[in-house]
Each structure stands twice: as C-alpha cells, then as structure tokens.
C-alpha cells in the first residue's frame, strides 16, 4: 500500500450543494484523512492523505461531486504524505 497526499481544487457550481459534507462522507468511506473547505472565490479546496488507489477513487468522485454540483475543472497536485491528519474534517 502506497500512502500519498493530494491537494485538489474544484471549480464550478460547487458551493451550496453539500460538496464539503459529501466529500467528507466519501473520504471517510474510503478511509482517507485530510480536510475540505470553501474558498472565497467560489471554489472548493481539499487535501487527502491515504492509499493512492483510494485517492484515485476520490479524484473521480470529485470530478462529478454530489447531486446539484456542476464541476467545470479539477486541479490536482500530488505531494508527499505527512501523516499529520487522524480524521477527515470540514474547515470553515
């Protein structure tokens, strides 16, 4: 199992559609740690840490998001895992 970290920014209609709560739920199902937050410019930003295969799955999920979301662009940056998170949280 290869543990890695992904920083992702999702653009589109992604606020006001339960994107953060749904991302948290999906991440917890996959056993990922990290955080998700709304950005002032209307995007959603997240950091995921965990098994690379599970992070690939959350990327695919983020490309669609929850019902009501319209994802226009997803930017990803792979980083080295730090192990600093014990859970997945919503940041405010």
MODELLER restraints for C-alpha pairs under 7 A, 6 or more apart:
rsr = mdl.restraints
at = mdl.atoms
rsr.add(forms.Gaussian(group=physical.xy_distance, feature=features.Distance(at['CA:1:A'], at['CA:51:A']), mean=6.10, stdev=0.5))
rsr.add(forms.Gaussian(group=physical.xy_distance, feature=features.Distance(at['CA:2:A'], at['CA:51:A']), mean=5.42, stdev=0.5))
rsr.add(forms.Gaussian(group=physical.xy_distance, feature=features.Distance(at['CA:2:A'], at['CA:52:A']), mean=5.86, stdev=0.5))
rsr.add(forms.Gaussian(group=physical.xy_distance, feature=features.Distance(at['CA:3:A'], at['CA:49:A']), mean=6.98, stdev=0.5))
rsr.add(forms.Gaussian(group=physical.xy_distance, feature=features.Distance(at['CA:3:A'], at['CA:50:A']), mean=4.93, stdev=0.5))
rsr.add(forms.Gaussian(group=physical.xy_distance, feature=features.Distance(at['CA:3:A'], at['CA:51:A']), mean=4.51, stdev=0.5))
rsr.add(forms.Gaussian(group=physical.xy_distance, feature=features.Distance(at['CA:3:A'], at['CA:52:A']), mean=5.95, stdev=0.5))
rsr.add(forms.Gaussian(group=physical.xy_distance, feature=features.Distance(at['CA:3:A'], at['CA:81:A']), mean=6.56, stdev=0.5))
rsr.add(forms.Gaussian(group=physical.xy_distance, feature=features.Distance(at['CA:4:A'], at['CA:49:A']), mean=5.70, stdev=0.5))
rsr.add(forms.Gaussian(group=physical.xy_distance, feature=features.Distance(at['CA:4:A'], at['CA:50:A']), mean=5.68, stdev=0.5))
rsr.add(forms.Gaussian(group=physical.xy_distance, feature=features.Distance(at['CA:4:A'], at['CA:51:A']), mean=6.33, stdev=0.5))
rsr.add(forms.Gaussian(group=physical.xy_distance, feature=features.Distance(at['CA:4:A'], at['CA:52:A']), mean=5.93, stdev=0.5))
rsr.add(forms.Gaussian(group=physical.xy_distance, feature=features.Distance(at['CA:4:A'], at['CA:79:A']), mean=6.77, stdev=0.5))
rsr.add(forms.Gaussian(group=physical.xy_distance, feature=features.Distance(at['CA:4:A'], at['CA:80:A']), mean=5.69, stdev=0.5))
rsr.add(forms.Gaussian(group=physical.xy_distance, feature=features.Distance(at['CA:4:A'], at['CA:81:A']), mean=4.66, stdev=0.5))
rsr.add(forms.Gaussian(group=physical.xy_distance, feature=features.Distance(at['CA:5:A'], at['CA:48:A']), mean=5.59, stdev=0.5))
rsr.add(forms.Gaussian(group=physical.xy_distance, feature=features.Distance(at['CA:5:A'], at['CA:49:A']), mean=4.40, stdev=0.5))
rsr.add(forms.Gaussian(group=physical.xy_distance, feature=features.Distance(at['CA:5:A'], at['CA:50:A']), mean=6.68, stdev=0.5))
rsr.add(forms.Gaussian(group=physical.xy_distance, feature=features.Distance(at['CA:5:A'], at['CA:78:A']), mean=5.98, stdev=0.5))
rsr.add(forms.Gaussian(group=physical.xy_distance, feature=features.Distance(at['CA:5:A'], at['CA:79:A']), mean=5.04, stdev=0.5))
rsr.add(forms.Gaussian(group=physical.xy_distance, feature=features.Distance(at['CA:5:A'], at['CA:80:A']), mean=5.59, stdev=0.5))
rsr.add(forms.Gaussian(group=physical.xy_distance, feature=features.Distance(at['CA:5:A'], at['CA:81:A']), mean=4.64, stdev=0.5))
rsr.add(forms.Gaussian(group=physical.xy_distance, feature=features.Distance(at['CA:6:A'], at['CA:47:A']), mean=5.56, stdev=0.5))
rsr.add(forms.Gaussian(group=physical.xy_distance, feature=features.Distance(at['CA:6:A'], at['CA:48:A']), mean=5.21, stdev=0.5))
rsr.add(forms.Gaussian(group=physical.xy_distance, feature=features.Distance(at['CA:6:A'], at['CA:49:A']), mean=6.52, stdev=0.5))
rsr.add(forms.Gaussian(group=physical.xy_distance, feature=features.Distance(at['CA:6:A'], at['CA:76:A']), mean=6.74, stdev=0.5))
rsr.add(forms.Gaussian(group=physical.xy_distance, feature=features.Distance(at['CA:6:A'], at['CA:77:A']), mean=5.80, stdev=0.5))
rsr.add(forms.Gaussian(group=physical.xy_distance, feature=features.Distance(at['CA:6:A'], at['CA:78:A']), mean=4.68, stdev=0.5))
rsr.add(forms.Gaussian(group=physical.xy_distance, feature=features.Distance(at['CA:6:A'], at['CA:79:A']), mean=5.82, stdev=0.5))
rsr.add(forms.Gaussian(group=physical.xy_distance, feature=features.Distance(at['CA:7:A'], at['CA:46:A']), mean=5.91, stdev=0.5))
rsr.add(forms.Gaussian(group=physical.xy_distance, feature=features.Distance(at['CA:7:A'], at['CA:47:A']), mean=4.52, stdev=0.5))
rsr.add(forms.Gaussian(group=physical.xy_distance, feature=features.Distance(at['CA:7:A'], at['CA:48:A']), mean=6.66, stdev=0.5))
rsr.add(forms.Gaussian(group=physical.xy_distance, feature=features.Distance(at['CA:7:A'], at['CA:76:A']), mean=5.78, stdev=0.5))
rsr.add(forms.Gaussian(group=physical.xy_distance, feature=features.Distance(at['CA:7:A'], at['CA:77:A']), mean=5.15, stdev=0.5))
rsr.add(forms.Gaussian(group=physical.xy_distance, feature=features.Distance(at['CA:7:A'], at['CA:78:A']), mean=6.41, stdev=0.5))
rsr.add(forms.Gaussian(group=physical.xy_distance, feature=features.Distance(at['CA:8:A'], at['CA:45:A']), mean=5.75, stdev=0.5))
rsr.add(forms.Gaussian(group=physical.xy_distance, feature=features.Distance(at['CA:8:A'], at['CA:46:A']), mean=5.32, stdev=0.5))
rsr.add(forms.Gaussian(group=physical.xy_distance, feature=features.Distance(at['CA:8:A'], at['CA:47:A']), mean=6.29, stdev=0.5))
rsr.add(forms.Gaussian(group=physical.xy_distance, feature=features.Distance(at['CA:8:A'], at['CA:74:A']), mean=6.93, stdev=0.5))
rsr.add(forms.Gaussian(group=physical.xy_distance, feature=features.Distance(at['CA:8:A'], at['CA:75:A']), mean=5.57, stdev=0.5))
rsr.add(forms.Gaussian(group=physical.xy_distance, feature=features.Distance(at['CA:8:A'], at['CA:76:A']), mean=4.52, stdev=0.5))
rsr.add(forms.Gaussian(group=physical.xy_distance, feature=features.Distance(at['CA:8:A'], at['CA:77:A']), mean=6.41, stdev=0.5))
rsr.add(forms.Gaussian(group=physical.xy_distance, feature=features.Distance(at['CA:9:A'], at['CA:43:A']), mean=6.75, stdev=0.5))
rsr.add(forms.Gaussian(group=physical.xy_distance, feature=features.Distance(at['CA:9:A'], at['CA:44:A']), mean=5.71, stdev=0.5))
rsr.add(forms.Gaussian(group=physical.xy_distance, feature=features.Distance(at['CA:9:A'], at['CA:45:A']), mean=4.42, stdev=0.5))
rsr.add(forms.Gaussian(group=physical.xy_distance, feature=features.Distance(at['CA:9:A'], at['CA:46:A']), mean=6.50, stdev=0.5))
rsr.add(forms.Gaussian(group=physical.xy_distance, feature=features.Distance(at['CA:9:A'], at['CA:74:A']), mean=5.79, stdev=0.5))
rsr.add(forms.Gaussian(group=physical.xy_distance, feature=features.Distance(at['CA:9:A'], at['CA:75:A']), mean=5.19, stdev=0.5))
rsr.add(forms.Gaussian(group=physical.xy_distance, feature=features.Distance(at['CA:9:A'], at['CA:76:A']), mean=6.67, stdev=0.5))
rsr.add(forms.Gaussian(group=physical.xy_distance, feature=features.Distance(at['CA:10:A'], at['CA:43:A']), mean=5.67, stdev=0.5))
rsr.add(forms.Gaussian(group=physical.xy_distance, feature=features.Distance(at['CA:10:A'], at['CA:44:A']), mean=5.15, stdev=0.5))
rsr.add(forms.Gaussian(group=physical.xy_distance, feature=features.Distance(at['CA:10:A'], at['CA:45:A']), mean=6.34, stdev=0.5))
rsr.add(forms.Gaussian(group=physical.xy_distance, feature=features.Distance(at['CA:10:A'], at['CA:71:A']), mean=6.86, stdev=0.5))
rsr.add(forms.Gaussian(group=physical.xy_distance, feature=features.Distance(at['CA:10:A'], at['CA:73:A']), mean=5.95, stdev=0.5))
rsr.add(forms.Gaussian(group=physical.xy_distance, feature=features.Distance(at['CA:10:A'], at['CA:74:A']), mean=4.64, stdev=0.5))
rsr.add(forms.Gaussian(group=physical.xy_distance, feature=features.Distance(at['CA:10:A'], at['CA:75:A']), mean=6.56, stdev=0.5))
rsr.add(forms.Gaussian(group=physical.xy_distance, feature=features.Distance(at['CA:11:A'], at['CA:43:A']), mean=4.87, stdev=0.5))
rsr.add(forms.Gaussian(group=physical.xy_distance, feature=features.Distance(at['CA:11:A'], at['CA:44:A']), mean=6.75, stdev=0.5))
rsr.add(forms.Gaussian(group=physical.xy_distance, feature=features.Distance(at['CA:11:A'], at['CA:71:A']), mean=5.90, stdev=0.5))
rsr.add(forms.Gaussian(group=physical.xy_distance, feature=features.Distance(at['CA:11:A'], at['CA:72:A']), mean=5.58, stdev=0.5))
rsr.add(forms.Gaussian(group=physical.xy_distance, feature=features.Distance(at['CA:11:A'], at['CA:73:A']), mean=5.08, stdev=0.5))
rsr.add(forms.Gaussian(group=physical.xy_distance, feature=features.Distance(at['CA:11:A'], at['CA:74:A']), mean=6.33, stdev=0.5))
rsr.add(forms.Gaussian(group=physical.xy_distance, feature=features.Distance(at['CA:12:A'], at['CA:43:A']), mean=6.86, stdev=0.5))
rsr.add(forms.Gaussian(group=physical.xy_distance, feature=features.Distance(at['CA:12:A'], at['CA:70:A']), mean=5.59, stdev=0.5))
rsr.add(forms.Gaussian(group=physical.xy_distance, feature=features.Distance(at['CA:12:A'], at['CA:71:A']), mean=4.66, stdev=0.5))
rsr.add(forms.Gaussian(group=physical.xy_distance, feature=features.Distance(at['CA:12:A'], at['CA:72:A']), mean=4.78, stdev=0.5))
rsr.add(forms.Gaussian(group=physical.xy_distance, feature=features.Distance(at['CA:12:A'], at['CA:73:A']), mean=6.80, stdev=0.5))
rsr.add(forms.Gaussian(group=physical.xy_distance, feature=features.Distance(at['CA:13:A'], at['CA:69:A']), mean=5.37, stdev=0.5))
rsr.add(forms.Gaussian(group=physical.xy_distance, feature=features.Distance(at['CA:13:A'], at['CA:70:A']), mean=4.86, stdev=0.5))
rsr.add(forms.Gaussian(group=physical.xy_distance, feature=features.Distance(at['CA:13:A'], at['CA:71:A']), mean=6.25, stdev=0.5))
rsr.add(forms.Gaussian(group=physical.xy_distance, feature=features.Distance(at['CA:14:A'], at['CA:43:A']), mean=6.51, stdev=0.5))
rsr.add(forms.Gaussian(group=physical.xy_distance, feature=features.Distance(at['CA:14:A'], at['CA:44:A']), mean=6.59, stdev=0.5))
rsr.add(forms.Gaussian(group=physical.xy_distance, feature=features.Distance(at['CA:14:A'], at['CA:69:A']), mean=5.27, stdev=0.5))
rsr.add(forms.Gaussian(group=physical.xy_distance, feature=features.Distance(at['CA:14:A'], at['CA:70:A']), mean=6.55, stdev=0.5))
rsr.add(forms.Gaussian(group=physical.xy_distance, feature=features.Distance(at['CA:14:A'], at['CA:71:A']), mean=6.75, stdev=0.5))
rsr.add(forms.Gaussian(group=physical.xy_distance, feature=features.Distance(at['CA:15:A'], at['CA:38:A']), mean=6.97, stdev=0.5))
rsr.add(forms.Gaussian(group=physical.xy_distance, feature=features.Distance(at['CA:15:A'], at['CA:42:A']), mean=6.46, stdev=0.5))
rsr.add(forms.Gaussian(group=physical.xy_distance, feature=features.Distance(at['CA:17:A'], at['CA:68:A']), mean=5.67, stdev=0.5))
rsr.add(forms.Gaussian(group=physical.xy_distance, feature=features.Distance(at['CA:17:A'], at['CA:69:A']), mean=5.90, stdev=0.5))
rsr.add(forms.Gaussian(group=physical.xy_distance, feature=features.Distance(at['CA:19:A'], at['CA:65:A']), mean=6.43, stdev=0.5))
rsr.add(forms.Gaussian(group=physical.xy_distance, feature=features.Distance(at['CA:19:A'], at['CA:66:A']), mean=6.09, stdev=0.5))
rsr.add(forms.Gaussian(group=physical.xy_distance, feature=features.Distance(at['CA:20:A'], at['CA:36:A']), mean=6.01, stdev=0.5))
rsr.add(forms.Gaussian(group=physical.xy_distance, feature=features.Distance(at['CA:20:A'], at['CA:37:A']), mean=6.51, stdev=0.5))
rsr.add(forms.Gaussian(group=physical.xy_distance, feature=features.Distance(at['CA:20:A'], at['CA:90:A']), mean=6.58, stdev=0.5))
rsr.add(forms.Gaussian(group=physical.xy_distance, feature=features.Distance(at['CA:22:A'], at['CA:66:A']), mean=6.40, stdev=0.5))
rsr.add(forms.Gaussian(group=physical.xy_distance, feature=features.Distance(at['CA:24:A'], at['CA:88:A']), mean=6.24, stdev=0.5))
rsr.add(forms.Gaussian(group=physical.xy_distance, feature=features.Distance(at['CA:24:A'], at['CA:89:A']), mean=6.62, stdev=0.5))
rsr.add(forms.Gaussian(group=physical.xy_distance, feature=features.Distance(at['CA:27:A'], at['CA:58:A']), mean=6.97, stdev=0.5))
rsr.add(forms.Gaussian(group=physical.xy_distance, feature=features.Distance(at['CA:27:A'], at['CA:88:A']), mean=6.94, stdev=0.5))
rsr.add(forms.Gaussian(group=physical.xy_distance, feature=features.Distance(at['CA:28:A'], at['CA:88:A']), mean=6.70, stdev=0.5))
rsr.add(forms.Gaussian(group=physical.xy_distance, feature=features.Distance(at['CA:30:A'], at['CA:54:A']), mean=6.14, stdev=0.5))
rsr.add(forms.Gaussian(group=physical.xy_distance, feature=features.Distance(at['CA:32:A'], at['CA:48:A']), mean=6.24, stdev=0.5))
rsr.add(forms.Gaussian(group=physical.xy_distance, feature=features.Distance(at['CA:32:A'], at['CA:49:A']), mean=5.66, stdev=0.5))
rsr.add(forms.Gaussian(group=physical.xy_distance, feature=features.Distance(at['CA:32:A'], at['CA:50:A']), mean=5.08, stdev=0.5))
rsr.add(forms.Gaussian(group=physical.xy_distance, feature=features.Distance(at['CA:32:A'], at['CA:88:A']), mean=6.79, stdev=0.5))
rsr.add(forms.Gaussian(group=physical.xy_distance, feature=features.Distance(at['CA:33:A'], at['CA:48:A']), mean=5.71, stdev=0.5))
rsr.add(forms.Gaussian(group=physical.xy_distance, feature=features.Distance(at['CA:33:A'], at['CA:49:A']), mean=5.18, stdev=0.5))
rsr.add(forms.Gaussian(group=physical.xy_distance, feature=features.Distance(at['CA:33:A'], at['CA:50:A']), mean=6.59, stdev=0.5))
rsr.add(forms.Gaussian(group=physical.xy_distance, feature=features.Distance(at['CA:33:A'], at['CA:85:A']), mean=5.76, stdev=0.5))
rsr.add(forms.Gaussian(group=physical.xy_distance, feature=features.Distance(at['CA:33:A'], at['CA:86:A']), mean=6.17, stdev=0.5))
rsr.add(forms.Gaussian(group=physical.xy_distance, feature=features.Distance(at['CA:33:A'], at['CA:87:A']), mean=4.82, stdev=0.5))
rsr.add(forms.Gaussian(group=physical.xy_distance, feature=features.Distance(at['CA:33:A'], at['CA:88:A']), mean=4.41, stdev=0.5))
rsr.add(forms.Gaussian(group=physical.xy_distance, feature=features.Distance(at['CA:34:A'], at['CA:47:A']), mean=5.23, stdev=0.5))
rsr.add(forms.Gaussian(group=physical.xy_distance, feature=features.Distance(at['CA:34:A'], at['CA:48:A']), mean=4.77, stdev=0.5))
rsr.add(forms.Gaussian(group=physical.xy_distance, feature=features.Distance(at['CA:34:A'], at['CA:49:A']), mean=5.94, stdev=0.5))
rsr.add(forms.Gaussian(group=physical.xy_distance, feature=features.Distance(at['CA:34:A'], at['CA:85:A']), mean=5.66, stdev=0.5))
rsr.add(forms.Gaussian(group=physical.xy_distance, feature=features.Distance(at['CA:34:A'], at['CA:87:A']), mean=6.40, stdev=0.5))
rsr.add(forms.Gaussian(group=physical.xy_distance, feature=features.Distance(at['CA:34:A'], at['CA:88:A']), mean=4.62, stdev=0.5))
rsr.add(forms.Gaussian(group=physical.xy_distance, feature=features.Distance(at['CA:34:A'], at['CA:89:A']), mean=6.42, stdev=0.5))
rsr.add(forms.Gaussian(group=physical.xy_distance, feature=features.Distance(at['CA:35:A'], at['CA:46:A']), mean=5.50, stdev=0.5))
rsr.add(forms.Gaussian(group=physical.xy_distance, feature=features.Distance(at['CA:35:A'], at['CA:47:A']), mean=5.45, stdev=0.5))
rsr.add(forms.Gaussian(group=physical.xy_distance, feature=features.Distance(at['CA:35:A'], at['CA:48:A']), mean=6.81, stdev=0.5))
rsr.add(forms.Gaussian(group=physical.xy_distance, feature=features.Distance(at['CA:35:A'], at['CA:88:A']), mean=5.27, stdev=0.5))
rsr.add(forms.Gaussian(group=physical.xy_distance, feature=features.Distance(at['CA:35:A'], at['CA:89:A']), mean=4.65, stdev=0.5))
rsr.add(forms.Gaussian(group=physical.xy_distance, feature=features.Distance(at['CA:35:A'], at['CA:90:A']), mean=5.56, stdev=0.5))
rsr.add(forms.Gaussian(group=physical.xy_distance, feature=features.Distance(at['CA:35:A'], at['CA:91:A']), mean=6.49, stdev=0.5))
rsr.add(forms.Gaussian(group=physical.xy_distance, feature=features.Distance(at['CA:36:A'], at['CA:45:A']), mean=5.72, stdev=0.5))
rsr.add(forms.Gaussian(group=physical.xy_distance, feature=features.Distance(at['CA:36:A'], at['CA:46:A']), mean=4.11, stdev=0.5))
rsr.add(forms.Gaussian(group=physical.xy_distance, feature=features.Distance(at['CA:36:A'], at['CA:47:A']), mean=6.58, stdev=0.5))
rsr.add(forms.Gaussian(group=physical.xy_distance, feature=features.Distance(at['CA:36:A'], at['CA:89:A']), mean=6.55, stdev=0.5))
rsr.add(forms.Gaussian(group=physical.xy_distance, feature=features.Distance(at['CA:36:A'], at['CA:90:A']), mean=5.05, stdev=0.5))
rsr.add(forms.Gaussian(group=physical.xy_distance, feature=features.Distance(at['CA:36:A'], at['CA:91:A']), mean=5.94, stdev=0.5))
rsr.add(forms.Gaussian(group=physical.xy_distance, feature=features.Distance(at['CA:37:A'], at['CA:44:A']), mean=5.79, stdev=0.5))
rsr.add(forms.Gaussian(group=physical.xy_distance, feature=features.Distance(at['CA:37:A'], at['CA:45:A']), mean=5.47, stdev=0.5))
rsr.add(forms.Gaussian(group=physical.xy_distance, feature=features.Distance(at['CA:37:A'], at['CA:46:A']), mean=6.34, stdev=0.5))
rsr.add(forms.Gaussian(group=physical.xy_distance, feature=features.Distance(at['CA:37:A'], at['CA:90:A']), mean=5.89, stdev=0.5))
rsr.add(forms.Gaussian(group=physical.xy_distance, feature=features.Distance(at['CA:37:A'], at['CA:91:A']), mean=4.94, stdev=0.5))
rsr.add(forms.Gaussian(group=physical.xy_distance, feature=features.Distance(at['CA:37:A'], at['CA:92:A']), mean=6.21, stdev=0.5))
rsr.add(forms.Gaussian(group=physical.xy_distance, feature=features.Distance(at['CA:38:A'], at['CA:44:A']), mean=4.62, stdev=0.5))
rsr.add(forms.Gaussian(group=physical.xy_distance, feature=features.Distance(at['CA:38:A'], at['CA:45:A']), mean=6.36, stdev=0.5))
rsr.add(forms.Gaussian(group=physical.xy_distance, feature=features.Distance(at['CA:39:A'], at['CA:45:A']), mean=6.72, stdev=0.5))
rsr.add(forms.Gaussian(group=physical.xy_distance, feature=features.Distance(at['CA:48:A'], at['CA:55:A']), mean=6.99, stdev=0.5))
rsr.add(forms.Gaussian(group=physical.xy_distance, feature=features.Distance(at['CA:49:A'], at['CA:81:A']), mean=6.29, stdev=0.5))
rsr.add(forms.Gaussian(group=physical.xy_distance, feature=features.Distance(at['CA:63:A'], at['CA:71:A']), mean=6.11, stdev=0.5))
rsr.add(forms.Gaussian(group=physical.xy_distance, feature=features.Distance(at['CA:63:A'], at['CA:74:A']), mean=6.58, stdev=0.5))
rsr.add(forms.Gaussian(group=physical.xy_distance, feature=features.Distance(at['CA:64:A'], at['CA:71:A']), mean=5.94, stdev=0.5))
